[in-house]
Amino acid sequence: MAIGARWRLCWLLFLARGVCQANRVLLGALMPFLSADVEMTSQEKGSVLAAFSTGYMLTQVLGGSLADRFGGYLLVLLAITTMSFGSVVAASLLSASPAGLGPFWLCYFMMGLAEGPSYPTAGSILSKWIPPAERGAAMSIVDTGTSIASMCTFSLSPLLATTFGWQVAFRCFGYASLAICGLWAAFASNTPRDCPYMSDDEKKYLVSSGLAVTDVYGRQHHSPDTTPVVKSPALKRADPSKLLAKNGADDRPAASPTAASGPGGEKGAHHARFASTQGFPVHLFGHASAWATIAAHAAFNFGRYFVYNQIVTYYVEMVGTSAVVAGQQVLIGQVADTLGKFGFAPFVDAAIRNNPAAKTRVRKLVSAASFVVFALCMLVMAASTNLVVVTSALVVCKIASSAHVCGFKTSFLDLTSKHTGTLTGVSNTVATFSAMVSPLIAGRFLAAGPVGWIHTFLLIALVNLIACVVWVLFFSADNLDDKFRNKPAL
């Protein structure tokens, strides 16, 4: 059976997110090798690792807003192309520059600027392609791209660096990533309407599921026959309009363009839709749910990017392994992360599909449990440097954090359909600042010696527990476009 165009788009985003993630975490994976050739203090390491995040956080909101208005195809292409060439250039800068770490820091800063829009853009694209009942699975596919990319990076880059040198490892990842750029350029599209290989049946299904087949500016085109074309028995029995009414009015099929009020018919509908995505949606950030999601995202990144950037060094310095063995242990954790993302999504989507009213409870339960388990794993790693214990804790915390893909990470699509990219951009800006601060704090702690690792793990545990409390108390999955329908954006 042919794969639907919307799922092909998800797999293209999987590859694009993978390129960005692989080239982002490559520096952390190769840091032990760089340290052997280039003299760096712990604070300088933290500064270099934070360079990417510094640039990355500056273009989140702009990128998400542009994706909401004009589509994300070109933004993703720019991100993955820059990341690919950036890794190639970075190796030459660090090994040949007489100016020390400055040019290398600047290169990673520029890579961060270019990749910044990619995460909110992915959310904006998915909001135009994926019906509500399939969003958990779609987000799992896209987010798993980062897990598999990290898995490949932490396992392959130490081997390449050991055999050929860290400069070759940088270049290999950069050149390999360029192939993904070609696939995205050739087969991706902004919206279902732009997709040349989407079938009529799939278009009918998307319309019946509440997603108008639109162009990048929002003009709405519906097939004359909007009878649902579905295979799922549950969806066959359901009335799509009633099912989607429970998930928010913005997920219902929009009116026919010919029925647009006022003169101009289809043209009037186009201008109305385009105007609805103009400006900054201040009203979204007057609701506690938006800030609960942002807080969850920030806490997640604070712990996640410490693990990505410092865990190999932790294995080498504290557990006593080689960098290659450390990469193998991290690989085990990434495999667990990948399996977790695919494993949780079917159950979460089924729970929401069977009882749409329980969406808030389901999202709360998933992310709250993830925060608590992650915190407990950090406490275990603070208490032990035994290889088996540390790796077991790493695996469990990776499985726990993977569940967030069906929790707060999907909530961006729940909270708003019109401004998904903007909301995600604001959230990821805050979360990126958190990811930038994490290695800086770790660098200061680690300057004190082995006790610094314990202090860092304890801090990460505390941050996760606080995020759990905030998430449970303040989050709701209700659609905010409905609550603030008559409030204009600035």
N, C-alpha and C positions, 0 to 999 in steps of 0.2 A: 504494500500500500504506500502511495506517495506521501512524503512528509509535507505537511502544510507549510505555506510560505512564512507564516508567523513563527513557526518553530525553526525554520532555516535562519530567519533573522535572529532568533535567540542564540543559535549556535555561532553565527557570525559575531554577535556581541560577546559570546563566550571567548572566541579567539582574540577579539580586540582587547577585552579586559585582561586576558592572559598576557598579551604582549606588554601592556602597561605594567602589570604586576611583576612580571619576570624581570624587566629592566629596572624596575623600582627597587626590588629587594636584592638585586644582584650585588650591589655595593656591600650590604650587610653580610651576605654569604661569603664574599671575597675579602672582607676586612682583615681576617688573620693573615692572609697572604700579603696584602698591601702593607700591613704593619711591619712585616719582616723586611720589606724593601724601603719603605718610606717612614721616616721617624715621625710619630704622632703621639701626643699626649692623649689621655683619656678624654679630656675636654675637647681637644681638636677632633677626635673621632666623633664625639657627639655633635659637634658643629657641622662636620661634613655630612653626617647622616641626616641632620636636620635641614640641610640646604634644599633638598628636593621639596620637603614639606613647606618651606618658606615660600617658594614660588607657587606650589600647588594650591595653597589656600587662597591666593590672590585672585584666581580666575574662576572660582567655583560658581559664584552667584551670577556673574556676567555670562558664563557659559551656559548655565541652566536656563537663564532667561532667553538667551538667543535660541537655544534648542526649542523652548516652548513656542517661540514666535515663528522661527524659520526652518526648524528641523535640525537634526543632529548629525546627519551624514558627514558633512565636511568637517565638523568639529572632531568627530571620532577619527577621521582620516588624518587630520593634522596631528592629533595626539599620538597615534601609533607610529606615524612616520618620524616624528621628532624623537620619540623614545628610542626607536631603532637606530637612527643615526647618532643619537646622543651617546649611546653606549660605546659606539665605535670611536667617537671623538674623545670621550672621557679617558679612555685608556692611553691615548697619545698625549693628552694634556698632562696627566699625572706623571708619566714616565719621562717626558721630554721638556716640560716647562721649567725655566730657571726661576720662575716667580713663586715657587712653592705651591701651596694648596689653593691659592686664590683662583686661578683659572679653572681648576677642577671643581671648586665650590660653585663658581658661576655657571659652569656647564650644567650641573645638577639643578641649580636654581632655574635655569631656562627650560630644562626638561620638565620641571614641576609646573612652570607656567603653561606649557603646551598641554600637559596631561590633565591639568585642573578641570577643564570642562567635561572630561570623559565620564566620570561617575554620575553627575546629575543629568548629563545628556542621555546616558543609558536608561535612566528612569523615565525621562521625558519620552524617549522613543517607545519604551514598553507600554506606557500609558495610552499610546495611539494604536498599538498592535494587539494587546493581550486583554481578553475579557476578564472580569473580576474573578470568576471561578477557576481561572488557570494561572493566576498571578504568582502563587507560591511556587509552582513548578517552573514557571518562566524565570523567576528570580533565582531559583536554585541553579538552573542551567547557566545563567549569566555569571552568577557569583562563583560557581565552581571553576570558572575559567581562572580566577585568581588563585584558587587552591592548587589546581594542577600546575599552573605556572610556577608557583612557589615550590611545589614538590620537585619539579624538574630543575629549578634553579639551585635549590639547596643540595640536590643529589649530584647534578652534573657539573656545576661550576667548580666545586673543590677538586673533582677529578681532572677537569681541564687545566685548572691552575697548577695542580701537582705535576701533571705530565708536560704541559706546554708553557706554563706561566700565566699569571693573572691577566696580563694584557691580552693574550689570545682568548681567554675566557670571555672578557668583555666583548671582543670583536665577534666571536662566534655567536653570542646571543644577539648582538645587534644585527648582524647580517641575516640570521635565521628569521628574525622578526619581520624583515622586509617582505618576506613571502606572504605574511598575513595581511600586510598593507595592500598587496595586489588583490587578494580575495575580497577584502572589504570594498575596495574601489570598484570591483567588477560586479558584485552581487548584492550589496546592501542598498537600502532605500530609506528615505525619510518616513514615509507613511505607506499604508497598504495601497493607496491609490497610485503611488509612484512605482509599485512593484510590478514588473512585466510578466512574472511567472505565477502570480496568484490566480487561482481558479475562480470561476463564477460561484461555485458552491461555497468556497471559503469566504468570499465576499458576502454572500447571503448570510452565512453563519455569523460573521462579525457584526453585521448590521442587526441581526436578530438578538445578538448578545449585548447590544448597547454601544458598539463602537462604529460610528459612522465612517465610511470609507472616504477619507478626506484628502485634499491636497495640503501642501505645507502651510497654507494660509488659513485653513479652516473651512473652506467652502465645502458643503456636504453633498454627497452624491449617494443615492440609494438605488439598489436594484429594484425594478418593479415588483419582483417576487421576493419578499423578505421572509419566506417560510424557513424556519430553522433547519439547517442541515447538520444534524448531530448524530453521533454514533452511541453516545452514552445513554443507557436506559433511563438514568435519573433525569437527564436533561430532556429526553423525549417526553417524559411524563410532566415536566414542569412547563408552566406558562412563562416564557422568557420575560415578558413585561412585568409580571408579578415578582419573579425571582429577582430581577434587577432593581425593582422598586425598593426591595429590602436592602439593597446595597448602596443606595444613594441615587438621587435623581439624575446626577450627571452621568451615570452609567446606563441610562435608558436611551433608546434610539431617539435621535433628534428628529424634529419635524421635517417634512419634505421641504426642499428649498422653495418650491412653488407656493408653499403656504406661508412663507415668511411675511410677517406683517410689514406694512408700509410699502412704498413704491420700490420697484426694482427687483422683487421676487428673489431669485438666487443671488443677485448682487447684494441685496440688502442683507441676506443671511450671511454672506461672506464678510461684510463689514461688521455685522454684529458679533460674529465669532472672533474676528481679528481684534476688535476693540476689547473683547473680554480677556485677552491675554496681554494687553498693553500695561506698561508700568509695573511697579513693584507691589505685590499683593500684601499690603500692610495688615489687612484684616486677618490673614492666616496666623500671624504671630501674636494676635491678641487672645489666642486660645491655648489652654494648658497642654492639650494633646500635642501641639506642634513642638512645644518646648520640652515635653517629656521625651519625645522622639529624638530631639537634638541632644538632650542629655545622655540618652542611651547610646547614641552614636559616638559621642565624645568619649564616654567611658570604654566602649568597645575598642576604639582606636588606640586609646592610651595603653591598654594592655597588649593589644594585638601587635602593634608595631614595635613595642619593646621586644616581644618574642621574636618577631621577624629579624630585627636588626641586631639583637644582642645574644640570642640563644646559642649560636655557634661559638661565640667567644666564651659564654658561660660554660659550655661543655669542655672547651679547651683549658680554661683557666681553673675551674673549680672541680669538674668531674674528672679531669685528667685524660681526656681522649685526644686523639689527633683531629685535625680539621675534617679529614675525610670521614672518620667515624662519626663525628658530630653531625655532618651533613646527612649521613645515613639515618641517624636517630631522628633528625628533623623530618626526613622523608617519611618515616613511619607516622609521625604526627600529621603530615599533610595528607597521607592516604586516608587516615581516620577522618580528617576534616572533609575530604571530598565525599566519602561514603555517607557521612552524616548529612551533608546538604541534600543529596539525592534521597536519603532515607526518610527524612522528616517531612519533606514537601507533600507526598501523597496523602499522608495522614492528616496534616493540617488543612490542605485544600478540601479533603473529604469532609472534615468536621465543619468547615465553614459552608460548604455547598449544601450539606444536610440540614444545617441550622444557621442561616445567615445572621440571625440575631445574636449568635454567640461569638461573633467575630472579635469583639473587644476582649472577651474573656480568654479566647484562644490565643490572641496575640500577647496578652499580658502573661499568661501562663508560660508560653514558650520562652520569651526573653527573660522573665524573672528567674526561671529555673536555670537558664544559661548563665546569668550573672552569678548566681549563688555557687554553682558548680565550678565556674572559672575561678572564683575567689578561693574556694577550698583547695583547688589545685595549686594556686600560688603559695598558699600556706605550706603545703607539702613540699614544694620546691625550696621554700625558705628553710625548712627543717632538715633537709637531707641532700647530700651530694652523691648518693649511690646511683650508679648508672641505671639500674632497673627501675628504681623508684622514680627518678627524675623523668625518664622516658615514659613511664606509665602515667605520671601526672600530666606530662605534655600531651599524650594521646587523649586522655579524658578531657582536658581543657579544650583541645581542638574540636572534639566531638560536641562539647557543650556550646562553644562559640559558633559552630556551624549552624546550630538551630536558629540563630538570630536571622537567618535569611528568610525564615517564615514568621519572624516576629517583627522587630522594629524596622528591618530593612524593607519589608513589603508594605509597611504602614504608610510610606510616602505615597504610594499609589492609592491607598485607602482614603487618605485625608483630602486629597485634591486630584482632580483630573485635568483641570485647566492650567495649574501652576506646579506640576510635579517637578519639573526641572529646577524652578526657582527655589522651592522648598528644600529639595535635595541639595541644591547648591549652597544654601545658607547652612544647612545642617553639616554638610561635609566641610565647609569652611571652618566651623567650630571644631569639628572632629579632627581636621587636619592640623589645626593649632594644637590640639591635644596630642596628636601623633608627633608633632614637632617638639613639644615640650618634653615628651617622654624620654627620648634619648639624651636630652640636655640634663634633665634631673638625674637620670641614670649615670651620666658621665661624672657628675659631682659626687654622687654616692660612691661610685666605684673608685674614685680617687682616694677614698679612705681605706681601700683594701678589700679583703674578702667579706667583711661585715657589710659593705655596701650592697652586695647582692641580696642579703637578707632584708635590708631596709627597702630596697626596690620592690621585691616581691610582696612585702607587707603593704606597701603603699598601693600597689596595683590591686591587691585584695580589697582594701578599704574603698577604693574608687568604685569597684564593681558592686560592692554591697550598697553603697550610697545610691548608685544608679538603679539598682533593683527597687529600692524603696520609692524613689521618684517615679519610676515607671509604673509601679502598681498603683500608686496614689493618684496619678494625674493623667494617665493615658486613656483615650477613648478612640475607637476606630471610626466614629461617625464622620461622614463626609462634610468637610468644612465649606465646600462650595455651596452646599444647600443652606447652611446656617447663615452665611454672609452673602447670599445671592445678590442682594441689591446694593452692596457696598462696593464702590469702584476702587480700582487700583490707582496708586499714585503715579 
